[in-house]
């Protein structure tokens, strides 16, 4: 698949995920706490499994494209943003400052990136538990995925640099920094 087709597919998938985020209903009428807890737990397990599955695919096959991993990360971020928004709609005052889905996405990203401006923060105990779960997910799952992406970008850059050195006429590609060993 060409670079442009991959980029277009990634853009379309991200746009569809964003549209779904902004249109999915979040009403909380007549739901039991047990059902909400079960659905939330199931969603968290599925998100974790999807991201880990993509990471494993990339570790096992370094030639694999990163599109699936990027989409899994976007969906995970949007799922937490939706959870925060739904929590505030169902239990007003849990996270003061979240009035719209954009506010929720802003709060999710500032939590994910550990910026935490303080303008929006969890006040209620339920909100704090959800934020703690998001923090653990961010450290354990998203950080692993981002590290995998970073390694892939670095590996690709090294391969391109080696190809350029070879094309300039040296005949053999230079060893990458990672594979060079100093004699002891």
NORKA-V468093 format. One record per residue. N is the residue number from 1. PHI is phi as a letter, one per 30 degrees, with the letter a starting at -180 (none if undefined). NEAR is the number of other ideal C-beta (glycine too) atoms within 12 Angstrom. D_FIRST is the distance of its C-alpha to the first C-alpha in Angstrom with 1 decimal. Layout:
BEGIN
N&PHI&NEAR&D_FIRST + N&PHI&NEAR&D_FIRST
END
This chain:
BEGIN
1&none&11&0.0 + 2&d&9&3.8 + 3&d&11&6.6 + 4&d&10&8.3 + 5&d&13&6.4 + 6&d&19&6.5 + 7&d&17&10.0 + 8&d&15&11.0 + 9&d&20&10.3 + 10&d&25&12.3 + 11&d&18&14.8 + 12&d&17&15.4 + 13&d&24&15.9 + 14&d&23&18.2 + 15&d&17&20.0 + 16&d&18&20.6 + 17&d&27&21.9 + 18&d&23&24.2 + 19&d&14&25.4 + 20&e&19&26.2 + 21&e&31&28.1 + 22&d&20&30.1 + 23&c&13&31.1 + 24&d&20&31.7 + 25&d&14&35.5 + 26&b&25&37.4 + 27&e&11&40.9 + 28&b&21&42.9 + 29&d&10&45.8 + 30&h&9&47.6 + 31&c&18&45.1 + 32&d&11&46.7 + 33&d&14&46.0 + 34&d&10&45.1 + 35&d&13&42.4 + 36&d&23&40.9 + 37&d&18&41.1 + 38&d&14&39.5 + 39&d&20&36.6 + 40&d&28&36.1 + 41&d&17&36.2 + 42&d&15&33.8 + 43&d&26&31.3 + 44&d&25&31.7 + 45&d&18&31.3 + 46&d&19&28.1 + 47&d&34&26.6 + 48&d&29&27.7 + 49&d&18&26.3 + 50&d&27&22.8 + 51&d&37&22.7 + 52&d&25&24.2 + 53&e&23&21.9 + 54&d&35&18.9 + 55&d&33&20.9 + 56&d&19&21.8 + 57&e&23&18.3 + 58&d&32&17.5 + 59&d&21&20.9 + 60&d&12&20.5 + 61&b&16&17.0 + 62&d&18&16.7 + 63&d&13&13.3 + 64&d&22&11.9 + 65&d&24&10.2 + 66&c&29&13.0 + 67&e&27&11.8 + 68&d&27&14.1 + 69&d&37&16.9 + 70&d&31&16.9 + 71&d&30&17.1 + 72&d&37&19.8 + 73&d&37&21.7 + 74&d&35&21.7 + 75&d&31&23.0 + 76&d&40&25.6 + 77&d&37&26.9 + 78&d&34&27.2 + 79&d&39&28.9 + 80&d&40&31.5 + 81&d&39&32.0 + 82&d&35&32.6 + 83&d&44&35.0 + 84&d&48&37.0 + 85&d&38&37.2 + 86&d&32&38.3 + 87&d&36&40.8 + 88&d&32&42.3 + 89&d&26&42.5 + 90&d&26&44.2 + 91&b&26&46.4 + 92&e&19&47.1 + 93&j&18&48.1 + 94&d&30&46.0 + 95&b&39&43.8 + 96&e&21&45.7 + 97&j&25&43.6 + 98&d&39&40.8 + 99&c&18&41.5 + 100&b&19&38.0 + 101&d&28&34.5 + 102&d&19&33.7 + 103&e&22&36.7 + 104&d&36&35.3 + 105&d&28&31.8 + 106&e&26&33.7 + 107&d&40&35.9 + 108&d&38&33.0 + 109&d&27&31.2 + 110&d&30&34.6 + 111&d&37&35.3 + 112&e&31&31.9 + 113&d&18&32.2 + 114&h&15&35.9 + 115&d&15&37.1 + 116&h&18&39.5 + 117&d&14&41.3 + 118&j&12&43.9 + 119&d&14&43.8 + 120&b&31&42.3 + 121&a&21&43.3 + 122&d&32&44.0 + 123&c&19&47.7 + 124&d&21&48.1 + 125&d&15&48.0 + 126&d&26&45.2 + 127&d&32&43.1 + 128&d&19&43.8 + 129&d&21&42.8 + 130&d&39&39.4 + 131&d&32&38.9 + 132&d&17&39.8 + 133&d&30&37.3 + 134&d&39&34.6 + 135&d&24&35.8 + 136&d&18&35.6 + 137&e&32&32.2 + 138&d&29&31.1 + 139&d&18&32.6 + 140&d&21&31.7 + 141&c&35&28.3 + 142&d&38&26.7 + 143&d&22&28.0 + 144&d&27&26.6 + 145&d&39&23.1 + 146&d&28&23.5 + 147&d&21&24.8 + 148&d&33&21.8 + 149&d&28&19.5 + 150&d&17&22.0 + 151&d&21&22.1 + 152&d&28&18.3 + 153&d&19&18.5 + 154&d&18&21.5 + 155&d&24&20.2 + 156&d&21&17.2 + 157&d&17&19.8 + 158&d&23&22.0 + 159&d&21&19.6 + 160&d&16&18.9 + 161&d&20&22.7 + 162&d&22&23.4 + 163&d&17&21.1 + 164&d&15&23.0 + 165&d&18&26.3 + 166&d&15&25.5 + 167&d&13&24.5 + 168&d&13&27.9 + 169&j&9&29.7 + 170&d&14&30.9 + 171&j&9&29.6 + 172&b&12&28.7 + 173&d&19&26.6 + 174&d&19&28.9 + 175&d&15&29.0 + 176&d&19&27.4 + 177&e&14&30.0 + 178&d&14&29.1 + 179&c&13&30.0 + 180&d&10&33.0 + 181&b&9&36.3 + 182&d&7&39.6 + 183&d&4&42.4 + 184&c&3&45.1
END
